[in-house]
Amino acid sequence: MNVTEGAPSPMNFDQIAALVVLVGVVAVLIHGRIRSDVAALSAAAALLLLGVIRPVEVQGAFASPAVIALASLFVIAYAIELSGLLGLMIRQATKMCARLGEKGLWLVIGLCGAVGGFLNNTPIVVLAAPVIRDVAASIGLSPKRFLMPLSYVTVMGGLLTLIGTSTNLLVNDMARNAGQPTFGLFEITPVGLCVAGAGAVYLYLFGVRLLPKGDIIPSTSAPIPLGEARGHEGGAGDAVLGDVALFSAADRPLQFGKALTSLAVFVAVVAAAAFGAAPISAAAFAGAVSLILLRVISAEEAYAGLRPDVLLLIAGMVVVGMSIEVTGLAAAGSEFLIGFIRPFGPLAALIILYGVTLVATEFLSNAAVAVLVTPIAVALAESLGVDPRPFLVAVMMAASAAFATPFGYQTNVLVFQMGGYSYMDFVRLGVPLNLVTWIAAMIAIPVFFPF
């Protein structure tokens, strides 16, 4: 029997193995019974044992610029937290809320979003959520009107810079592996501002009306150091993080010298990356080491702030992403999409890619979605003969836009418990927010990143 011209070629062993491992890890992440980092490492080990990925490629994943940059930024952020600077900012915000009332609460939420563009958003929400809750109650307003917007705005703040969320760094790293030029620190900021701005306006004008009023469920958990609160950004496997004890705020007294030094180092890292003096991974690594040498943070405290579960999850998923690319599955997937999308052009491809990424992020960790979709995004753009950068920015935006479920993002889990929300509260407020940010992204991305 002759094979007709244009028929798909049969899959080889490596492609079958990579696909089986991919389906397996996705199923495990959706099921949520096994930790996401363990699932990702197990998938990487299986690919290595089956010969789909070589040891040198696994080593490269664990030493990738994204992992180095994230580890270093975690240490710097933890130093800022331990110095009491973050707590001081929250305390000052509390005083402002007492004077301005409801507008003050919204202003604090906006400030948390801005800070989320540079620091990990989990400690921000951990410290700010009790403040929002208590101040809202003290002025006779339901905290339910503000806690969910706090999580959403802080998540959207991560869209403002390349270091705002691990997703952005990971997409940037995967694009580099695919031969694409890397992004600058503030290159995605115009798009992020448009998306976050549209989302914030929606929350301010309509969010209050869509959220129920009611009493809050009080937290009785004992304070623990934030460095001991484990979990990663996003994913159904984070349902275990519903235990409020994992998120108790640890406000610390201000140590002026350490706060000033850690802030100066952080500003220097951002400036070095922004002006191209050094890659973000190199600048952040140098900054983290300098904080230890300057005795702002001890080596033990630096290790405590590393969050190895996040780093290992990302490294493991980078290996899975590599297998999709090196075996040709990414190219095959893009060819399938091209056959459907080609008549509609690159804008339709961008819209569909964003939607696929958005839906996947509601069920998987954003790290998993980033490494799975990024190679397909690059191959899709190249097949259409257009610049891959708008597609990469779409993946960055959509992979962090997990608003429709309480377990789509770590900060959602926190406010879900603290505010006593129902699952449908997130659906009621989050689905329209997904649509608003989707539309905003589709307008902004082609303007700032033309095809």
HELIX and SHEET records of a PDB file:
HELIX    1   1 PHE A   13  HIS A   31  1                                  19    
HELIX    2   2 SER A   36  LEU A   49  1                                  14    
HELIX    3   3 PRO A   55  PHE A   62  1                                   8    
HELIX    4   4 PRO A   65  LEU A   82  1                                  18    
HELIX    5   5 LEU A   85  LEU A  100  1                                  16    
HELIX    6   6 GLU A  102  VAL A  115  1                                  14    
HELIX    7   7 ASN A  121  SER A  138  1                                  18    
HELIX    8   8 LYS A  144  GLY A  157  1                                  14    
HELIX    9   9 SER A  166  ASN A  177  1                                  12    
HELIX   10  10 THR A  189  TYR A  202  1                                  14    
HELIX   11  11 LEU A  203  GLY A  207  3                                   5    
HELIX   12  12 VAL A  208  LEU A  210  1                                   3    
HELIX   13  13 LEU A  226  GLU A  228  5                                   3    
HELIX   14  14 ALA A  236  GLY A  242  5                                   7    
HELIX   15  15 VAL A  244  PHE A  247  5                                   4    
HELIX   16  16 PHE A  256  ALA A  274  1                                  19    
HELIX   17  17 ILE A  280  LEU A  293  1                                  14    
HELIX   18  18 ALA A  299  ALA A  304  1                                   6    
HELIX   19  19 PRO A  308  VAL A  326  1                                  19    
HELIX   20  20 LEU A  329  ILE A  341  1                                  13    
HELIX   21  21 ARG A  342  PHE A  344  5                                   3    
HELIX   22  22 PRO A  346  THR A  361  1                                  16    
HELIX   23  23 ASN A  366  LEU A  384  1                                  19    
HELIX   24  24 ARG A  389  ALA A  399  1                                  11    
HELIX   25  25 GLN A  410  GLY A  419  1                                  10    
HELIX   26  26 TYR A  423  PHE A  448  1                                  26    
END                                                                             
